[in-house]
Structures are given as C-alpha cells and as structure tokens.
C-alpha cells in the first residue's frame, strides 16, 4: 500500500480539480458518476431499467444460476468510470482508492456486515511482476481497514496464466479462466463467509471460477464486490 501513501496534492479523481483532502470528489463531478442503485437483480446486482418485485432475478441468473450468493458493484462501467479504472489499474494512480472505498462500502453494505474475510481476485505472478501491484488487493486492503474485516491477499491463487480478456466474448472468457484458480493450501476458509474483491465485473466468468475454488475449499458462502460492472444486454449473471 506504500504507493497509495505517497504525498500528493489532493485532487478530485474525476475532474482533477483541487479538493480539501485526498479522496474527496469535486461538487460538479457527482453528476458524471453513474452509481448502481435499485432496482437490480437480487443475486448478481444487474441493474434493471424498470421497477421489479423485490427478490427478482435477471434472465441470466434464472437460466444459469451463478455459484456465488450475491454480487454488487458501485458504478456502471462507462467512459468516466473506465478512465478511473484504467488510471488506477495501469497508470500508478493508486491514490484513487481513497475515493473508491466509500462507494464500495455503500454498494456492498448488506454483504459486508456478515463477512468473515475479504479476498482480492489474484493476478498470475508474471502479470503481477509486470504491473508491480494488484489493484484488487489494494481495494481489499483499504476496504479491510475501513470496515475492520480481515483481508487475505494470498488466500486465493491464480495457478494458470490466462490471456487478457478485454476483447473476449462471454463464452471465451469462461474458457479462458476455467480452473485457473486455487485456494492457498496454507489458508483455512472452512465455514467462512468470503467477499471476493475486484475492480470490474464484466461477464462474471472470473468471479464464478474464483467462487468455485473457494467453495471447493470449504467456504460457507461467497459474495462478490467490485468497483464497477459492465452493464449491457446479455451481461447479467
């Protein structure tokens, strides 16, 4: 987390304008952020464009029930949030995490109150060396500190290098990450409620594969909490 603590002038992560303290958002920036709110799929958190009955599921979760209990995300992945994610993920702008954590806390409030352990989606060691940090681990560590829930950044391992999924279709994404994750044999998660942390939920392929590995190792339940999620037809569940 040392990269985040570098002394920087406090600026709004959306507009770049000076603000009073690190993590603050300029008043004119809020309208540019598209937060995910009800109504949404009870299980995967896919936002609906119309009112639905409480407990409703999206078509994807009805047809292909995911192995996790629930997934929630703070923001829709659009032009504004994409720039935030890419800056945080690839451009060393790790100080942005101070703005992201309150958004994730609010989005995942119902999940987090019953969590035993936070776990970030892991990077393969080769990608971690190339990137120098795991953005999901930074989110998990700062969220852990904010809500006083333990974090295990090495509990879940990516045991197989996978190709970048940026331009893959849903089916290819699932094939790409199939059996790519395993629980660290030194980690005991039996009967634990796990919250899996990541920056983007796209098709859910990675989240589902991680969940399978965690459940196989004895986790009681797994929920997913991400900063953003892709919202378009066919991307629920």
C-alpha contacts under 8 A as a table, 3 or more apart, distances in Angstrom:
res1	aa1	res2	aa2	distance
1	X	4	X	5.53
1	X	5	X	6.88
1	X	138	X	6.49
1	X	141	X	7.94
2	X	5	X	5.25
2	X	6	X	6.83
3	X	6	X	5.73
3	X	92	X	7.80
3	X	94	X	6.51
3	X	95	X	7.53
4	X	93	X	7.85
4	X	94	X	5.07
4	X	95	X	4.53
4	X	96	X	7.97
4	X	97	X	7.68
5	X	95	X	7.04
6	X	95	X	7.90
9	X	18	X	7.49
9	X	22	X	7.65
10	X	18	X	5.89
10	X	19	X	5.60
10	X	20	X	6.57
10	X	21	X	5.22
10	X	22	X	4.51
10	X	23	X	7.38
10	X	24	X	7.88
11	X	15	X	7.96
11	X	16	X	5.26
11	X	17	X	5.27
11	X	18	X	4.35
11	X	19	X	5.24
11	X	21	X	7.66
11	X	22	X	6.60
11	X	23	X	7.70
11	X	24	X	7.49
11	X	25	X	7.94
12	X	15	X	5.58
12	X	16	X	4.86
12	X	17	X	5.35
12	X	18	X	6.30
12	X	19	X	6.14
12	X	22	X	7.84
12	X	23	X	7.01
12	X	24	X	6.02
12	X	25	X	4.85
12	X	26	X	5.60
13	X	16	X	5.69
13	X	23	X	7.61
13	X	25	X	6.86
13	X	84	X	7.22
13	X	96	X	6.24
13	X	99	X	7.45
14	X	25	X	7.27
14	X	26	X	7.87
14	X	29	X	6.15
14	X	80	X	7.48
14	X	84	X	7.25
15	X	26	X	7.18
15	X	29	X	6.41
17	X	26	X	6.85
18	X	26	X	7.94
19	X	22	X	7.38
19	X	24	X	6.29
19	X	25	X	7.21
19	X	26	X	6.55
20	X	24	X	7.08
21	X	24	X	5.91
22	X	95	X	7.78
22	X	98	X	6.73
22	X	99	X	7.67
23	X	95	X	7.89
23	X	96	X	6.72
23	X	97	X	7.54
23	X	98	X	4.56
23	X	99	X	4.08
23	X	100	X	7.82
24	X	99	X	6.32
25	X	29	X	6.43
25	X	30	X	7.22
25	X	99	X	7.38
26	X	29	X	5.32
26	X	30	X	7.34
27	X	30	X	6.17
28	X	31	X	6.52
28	X	32	X	7.95
29	X	32	X	5.43
29	X	33	X	7.03
30	X	33	X	5.45
31	X	34	X	7.54
32	X	80	X	6.92
33	X	75	X	7.19
33	X	80	X	6.96
33	X	81	X	7.17
34	X	75	X	5.70
34	X	76	X	5.73
35	X	74	X	5.73
35	X	75	X	4.36
35	X	76	X	6.18
36	X	47	X	6.61
36	X	73	X	6.88
36	X	74	X	5.75
36	X	75	X	5.39
36	X	76	X	6.21
36	X	107	X	7.80
37	X	40	X	7.07
37	X	47	X	7.09
38	X	47	X	6.85
38	X	48	X	7.72
39	X	47	X	6.03
39	X	48	X	5.61
39	X	49	X	7.66
39	X	50	X	7.22
39	X	51	X	6.04
39	X	52	X	6.60
40	X	45	X	5.23
40	X	46	X	5.25
40	X	47	X	4.08
40	X	48	X	5.18
40	X	56	X	7.81
40	X	57	X	7.97
41	X	44	X	5.72
41	X	45	X	4.66
41	X	46	X	5.06
41	X	47	X	6.38
41	X	48	X	7.21
41	X	55	X	7.39
41	X	56	X	5.82
41	X	57	X	4.65
41	X	58	X	5.36
42	X	45	X	5.89
42	X	54	X	7.78
42	X	55	X	5.34
42	X	56	X	5.90
42	X	57	X	5.69
42	X	70	X	7.12
43	X	57	X	6.48
43	X	61	X	7.23
43	X	69	X	6.39
43	X	70	X	4.47
43	X	71	X	6.24
43	X	237	X	7.79
44	X	58	X	7.97
44	X	61	X	7.21
44	X	70	X	5.40
44	X	71	X	4.52
44	X	72	X	6.64
44	X	236	X	6.82
44	X	237	X	5.21
45	X	70	X	7.20
45	X	71	X	5.53
45	X	72	X	5.11
45	X	73	X	7.16
45	X	236	X	7.94
46	X	58	X	7.03
46	X	231	X	7.16
46	X	236	X	5.38
46	X	237	X	7.23
47	X	231	X	7.60
48	X	51	X	7.20
48	X	52	X	7.84
52	X	56	X	6.49
53	X	56	X	5.74
57	X	61	X	6.11
57	X	62	X	6.32
58	X	61	X	5.48
58	X	62	X	6.35
58	X	236	X	6.51
58	X	237	X	7.33
59	X	62	X	5.08
59	X	63	X	6.11
59	X	236	X	7.45
60	X	63	X	5.20
60	X	64	X	5.69
60	X	65	X	7.30
60	X	234	X	7.32
60	X	235	X	7.80
60	X	236	X	5.53
60	X	237	X	5.15
61	X	64	X	5.13
61	X	65	X	4.50
61	X	66	X	6.42
61	X	236	X	7.15
61	X	237	X	5.06
62	X	65	X	5.85
64	X	237	X	7.59
65	X	237	X	7.44
66	X	69	X	7.70
66	X	208	X	6.59
66	X	237	X	6.55
67	X	208	X	6.24
67	X	211	X	6.48
67	X	212	X	6.73
68	X	71	X	7.49
68	X	208	X	6.81
68	X	211	X	6.04
68	X	221	X	7.00
68	X	222	X	5.15
68	X	223	X	5.60
68	X	224	X	7.30
69	X	221	X	6.61
69	X	222	X	5.93
69	X	223	X	5.37
70	X	111	X	7.84
70	X	222	X	7.68
70	X	223	X	5.01
70	X	224	X	6.27
71	X	223	X	5.74
71	X	224	X	4.34
71	X	225	X	5.81
71	X	226	X	7.97
72	X	107	X	6.24
72	X	108	X	5.96
72	X	224	X	6.23
72	X	225	X	5.06
72	X	226	X	6.52
73	X	76	X	7.73
73	X	104	X	6.98
73	X	107	X	5.96
73	X	108	X	7.28
73	X	201	X	7.67
73	X	225	X	5.72
73	X	226	X	4.75
73	X	227	X	5.39
73	X	228	X	5.30
73	X	229	X	6.05
74	X	103	X	5.74
74	X	104	X	5.44
74	X	106	X	7.59
74	X	107	X	5.08
74	X	108	X	7.91
74	X	226	X	6.83
74	X	227	X	5.17
74	X	228	X	5.67
74	X	229	X	7.88
75	X	81	X	7.17
75	X	227	X	6.22
75	X	228	X	4.55
75	X	229	X	6.52
76	X	81	X	7.23
76	X	228	X	5.45
76	X	229	X	5.30
76	X	230	X	6.13
76	X	231	X	6.32
77	X	80	X	7.79
77	X	81	X	5.51
77	X	82	X	5.92
77	X	200	X	7.75
77	X	228	X	5.38
77	X	229	X	5.21
77	X	230	X	4.92
77	X	231	X	6.83
78	X	81	X	5.41
78	X	82	X	5.65
78	X	230	X	7.72
79	X	82	X	5.20
79	X	83	X	6.39
80	X	83	X	5.44
80	X	84	X	6.62
81	X	84	X	4.94
81	X	85	X	6.14
81	X	228	X	7.34
82	X	85	X	5.09
82	X	86	X	6.04
83	X	86	X	5.20
83	X	87	X	6.03
84	X	87	X	5.26
84	X	88	X	6.10
84	X	96	X	7.95
85	X	88	X	5.10
85	X	89	X	5.80
85	X	199	X	7.08
86	X	89	X	4.98
86	X	90	X	5.61
86	X	91	X	6.97
87	X	90	X	5.61
87	X	91	X	4.71
87	X	92	X	6.77
87	X	93	X	5.54
88	X	91	X	6.06
88	X	92	X	6.05
88	X	93	X	4.66
88	X	94	X	5.20
88	X	95	X	7.88
88	X	96	X	6.47
88	X	97	X	7.79
88	X	135	X	7.10
89	X	92	X	6.88
89	X	93	X	7.49
89	X	94	X	7.63
89	X	134	X	7.85
89	X	135	X	5.64
90	X	93	X	7.82
90	X	131	X	7.11
93	X	96	X	6.06
94	X	97	X	5.94
94	X	135	X	7.82
94	X	138	X	7.93
95	X	98	X	6.22
96	X	99	X	5.56
96	X	100	X	6.57
97	X	100	X	4.89
97	X	101	X	6.12
97	X	138	X	7.46
97	X	139	X	6.43
97	X	142	X	7.47
98	X	101	X	5.84
98	X	102	X	7.76
98	X	142	X	7.89
99	X	102	X	6.54
99	X	103	X	7.37
100	X	103	X	5.38
100	X	104	X	6.34
100	X	139	X	7.98
100	X	227	X	7.07
101	X	104	X	5.12
101	X	105	X	6.05
101	X	139	X	7.12
101	X	142	X	7.02
101	X	143	X	5.92
101	X	146	X	7.85
102	X	105	X	4.96
102	X	106	X	6.26
103	X	106	X	5.33
103	X	107	X	6.25
103	X	227	X	7.68
104	X	107	X	5.03
104	X	108	X	5.90
104	X	225	X	7.32
104	X	226	X	7.12
104	X	227	X	6.06
105	X	108	X	5.33
105	X	109	X	5.64
105	X	112	X	7.71
105	X	143	X	7.52
106	X	109	X	5.22
107	X	225	X	7.98
108	X	111	X	5.24
108	X	112	X	5.90
108	X	225	X	6.29
109	X	112	X	5.29
109	X	113	X	6.36
110	X	113	X	5.86
110	X	114	X	7.62
111	X	114	X	6.10
111	X	115	X	6.65
111	X	195	X	7.58
111	X	223	X	6.88
112	X	115	X	5.03
112	X	195	X	7.40
114	X	193	X	7.19
115	X	118	X	7.32
115	X	149	X	7.13
115	X	192	X	8.00
115	X	193	X	5.25
115	X	194	X	6.01
115	X	195	X	6.38
116	X	149	X	6.57
116	X	150	X	6.96
116	X	192	X	5.88
116	X	193	X	5.12
116	X	194	X	6.07
116	X	195	X	7.92
117	X	149	X	6.28
117	X	150	X	5.19
117	X	151	X	5.52
117	X	152	X	6.90
117	X	192	X	7.27
117	X	193	X	6.58
117	X	194	X	5.09
117	X	195	X	6.35
118	X	140	X	6.32
118	X	144	X	6.99
118	X	149	X	6.99
118	X	150	X	6.24
118	X	151	X	4.54
118	X	152	X	6.31
118	X	194	X	5.91
118	X	195	X	4.86
118	X	196	X	6.09
118	X	197	X	6.94
119	X	137	X	7.65
119	X	140	X	6.59
119	X	151	X	5.91
119	X	152	X	5.39
119	X	153	X	5.81
119	X	154	X	7.97
119	X	155	X	6.89
119	X	156	X	7.11
119	X	194	X	6.99
119	X	195	X	6.16
119	X	196	X	4.97
119	X	197	X	5.93
120	X	136	X	5.09
120	X	137	X	5.02
120	X	139	X	7.80
120	X	140	X	5.86
120	X	152	X	7.74
120	X	153	X	6.04
120	X	156	X	7.68
120	X	196	X	5.63
120	X	197	X	4.52
120	X	198	X	6.04
121	X	136	X	6.11
121	X	137	X	7.42
121	X	156	X	7.20
121	X	196	X	6.58
121	X	197	X	6.09
121	X	198	X	5.79
121	X	207	X	7.94
121	X	210	X	7.49
122	X	134	X	7.27
122	X	136	X	7.46
122	X	137	X	7.62
122	X	153	X	7.81
122	X	154	X	7.84
122	X	156	X	6.45
122	X	157	X	5.86
122	X	158	X	5.77
123	X	127	X	6.20
123	X	128	X	5.76
123	X	134	X	6.58
123	X	157	X	7.73
123	X	158	X	6.07
124	X	127	X	5.40
124	X	128	X	6.14
124	X	157	X	7.65
124	X	158	X	5.16
124	X	159	X	6.88
124	X	160	X	6.95
124	X	161	X	5.70
124	X	162	X	7.96
125	X	128	X	4.92
125	X	129	X	6.13
125	X	158	X	7.98
126	X	129	X	5.23
126	X	130	X	6.36
126	X	161	X	7.81
127	X	130	X	5.01
127	X	131	X	6.01
128	X	131	X	5.16
128	X	132	X	5.38
128	X	133	X	5.89
128	X	134	X	6.42
129	X	132	X	5.03
129	X	133	X	7.61
131	X	134	X	7.46
133	X	137	X	7.99
134	X	137	X	5.28
134	X	138	X	6.57
135	X	138	X	5.15
135	X	139	X	6.38
135	X	198	X	7.73
135	X	199	X	7.15
136	X	139	X	5.12
136	X	140	X	6.16
136	X	197	X	6.04
136	X	198	X	4.70
136	X	199	X	5.93
137	X	140	X	4.99
137	X	141	X	6.02
137	X	153	X	6.08
137	X	197	X	7.73
137	X	198	X	7.98
138	X	141	X	5.17
138	X	142	X	6.20
139	X	142	X	5.42
139	X	143	X	5.98
139	X	197	X	7.21
139	X	198	X	7.48
139	X	199	X	7.85
140	X	143	X	5.10
140	X	144	X	5.93
140	X	151	X	6.62
140	X	153	X	7.85
140	X	197	X	6.03
141	X	144	X	5.08
141	X	145	X	6.39
141	X	151	X	6.31
141	X	153	X	7.95
142	X	145	X	5.13
142	X	146	X	6.26
143	X	146	X	4.99
143	X	147	X	6.21
144	X	147	X	5.47
144	X	148	X	5.39
144	X	149	X	5.01
144	X	150	X	5.89
144	X	151	X	5.89
145	X	148	X	5.27
145	X	149	X	7.17
152	X	155	X	5.35
153	X	156	X	7.29
154	X	157	X	6.64
154	X	184	X	6.97
155	X	183	X	5.83
155	X	184	X	5.12
155	X	186	X	7.79
155	X	187	X	5.62
156	X	181	X	6.96
156	X	182	X	5.95
156	X	183	X	4.57
156	X	184	X	5.70
156	X	210	X	7.87
156	X	214	X	7.85
157	X	181	X	5.56
157	X	182	X	5.26
157	X	183	X	5.88
157	X	184	X	6.18
158	X	161	X	7.19
158	X	180	X	5.66
158	X	181	X	4.52
158	X	182	X	6.50
159	X	180	X	5.53
159	X	181	X	5.52
159	X	182	X	6.51
160	X	179	X	7.93
160	X	180	X	4.90
160	X	181	X	7.18
161	X	180	X	7.40
162	X	176	X	6.17
162	X	177	X	6.48
162	X	180	X	7.54
163	X	176	X	6.91
165	X	168	X	5.17
165	X	173	X	6.24
165	X	176	X	7.95
168	X	172	X	5.85
168	X	173	X	5.92
169	X	172	X	5.37
169	X	173	X	6.21
170	X	173	X	5.13
170	X	174	X	6.48
170	X	203	X	5.99
170	X	205	X	7.55
171	X	174	X	5.33
171	X	175	X	6.48
172	X	175	X	5.11
172	X	176	X	6.00
173	X	176	X	5.00
173	X	177	X	6.46
173	X	203	X	7.82
173	X	205	X	6.10
173	X	206	X	7.92
174	X	177	X	5.58
174	X	178	X	6.01
174	X	205	X	4.96
174	X	206	X	7.36
175	X	178	X	5.24
177	X	180	X	5.16
177	X	181	X	7.89
177	X	205	X	7.08
177	X	206	X	6.28
177	X	209	X	6.86
178	X	209	X	6.39
179	X	182	X	7.74
179	X	209	X	6.78
180	X	209	X	7.50
181	X	209	X	6.93
181	X	210	X	5.97
181	X	213	X	6.33
182	X	210	X	7.65
182	X	213	X	5.50
182	X	214	X	7.56
183	X	187	X	7.00
183	X	213	X	6.40
183	X	214	X	6.39
183	X	217	X	6.69
184	X	187	X	5.35
185	X	188	X	7.62
189	X	192	X	5.29
189	X	214	X	7.79
189	X	217	X	6.92
189	X	218	X	6.16
189	X	219	X	5.35
190	X	217	X	6.81
190	X	218	X	4.32
190	X	219	X	4.93
190	X	220	X	6.77
191	X	218	X	6.13
191	X	219	X	5.05
191	X	220	X	4.38
191	X	221	X	7.83
192	X	218	X	7.81
192	X	219	X	5.04
192	X	220	X	5.12
192	X	221	X	6.89
193	X	219	X	6.37
193	X	220	X	5.52
193	X	221	X	4.96
193	X	222	X	6.00
193	X	223	X	7.90
194	X	219	X	6.98
194	X	220	X	7.83
194	X	221	X	6.23
194	X	222	X	4.79
194	X	223	X	6.32
195	X	222	X	5.80
195	X	223	X	4.84
195	X	224	X	5.61
195	X	225	X	6.71
196	X	207	X	7.62
196	X	222	X	6.99
196	X	223	X	6.14
196	X	224	X	4.81
196	X	225	X	6.11
197	X	224	X	6.25
197	X	225	X	5.17
197	X	226	X	5.69
198	X	201	X	7.38
198	X	225	X	6.68
198	X	226	X	4.80
198	X	227	X	6.84
199	X	226	X	5.09
199	X	227	X	4.87
199	X	228	X	6.12
200	X	226	X	5.71
200	X	227	X	6.08
200	X	228	X	4.82
200	X	229	X	5.22
200	X	230	X	7.41
201	X	204	X	5.85
201	X	207	X	7.72
201	X	226	X	6.32
201	X	228	X	6.30
201	X	229	X	4.38
201	X	230	X	6.27
202	X	205	X	7.75
202	X	229	X	5.72
202	X	230	X	4.96
202	X	231	X	7.92
202	X	235	X	6.87
203	X	230	X	7.70
203	X	235	X	5.36
203	X	236	X	7.05
203	X	237	X	6.94
204	X	207	X	5.11
204	X	208	X	5.95
204	X	237	X	6.38
205	X	208	X	5.30
205	X	209	X	6.32
206	X	209	X	5.24
206	X	210	X	6.13
207	X	210	X	5.21
207	X	211	X	6.05
207	X	224	X	7.05
208	X	211	X	4.98
208	X	212	X	6.22
209	X	212	X	5.16
209	X	213	X	6.47
210	X	213	X	5.23
210	X	214	X	6.29
211	X	214	X	5.06
211	X	215	X	6.06
211	X	222	X	6.18
212	X	215	X	5.23
212	X	216	X	6.02
213	X	216	X	5.13
213	X	217	X	6.35
214	X	217	X	5.15
214	X	218	X	6.61
214	X	219	X	5.62
214	X	222	X	7.50
215	X	218	X	5.10
215	X	219	X	4.74
215	X	220	X	6.88
215	X	221	X	6.98
215	X	222	X	7.49
216	X	219	X	7.28
219	X	222	X	7.10
226	X	229	X	7.10
230	X	235	X	7.06
231	X	235	X	6.34
231	X	236	X	7.53
232	X	235	X	5.63
232	X	236	X	7.81
233	X	236	X	7.38
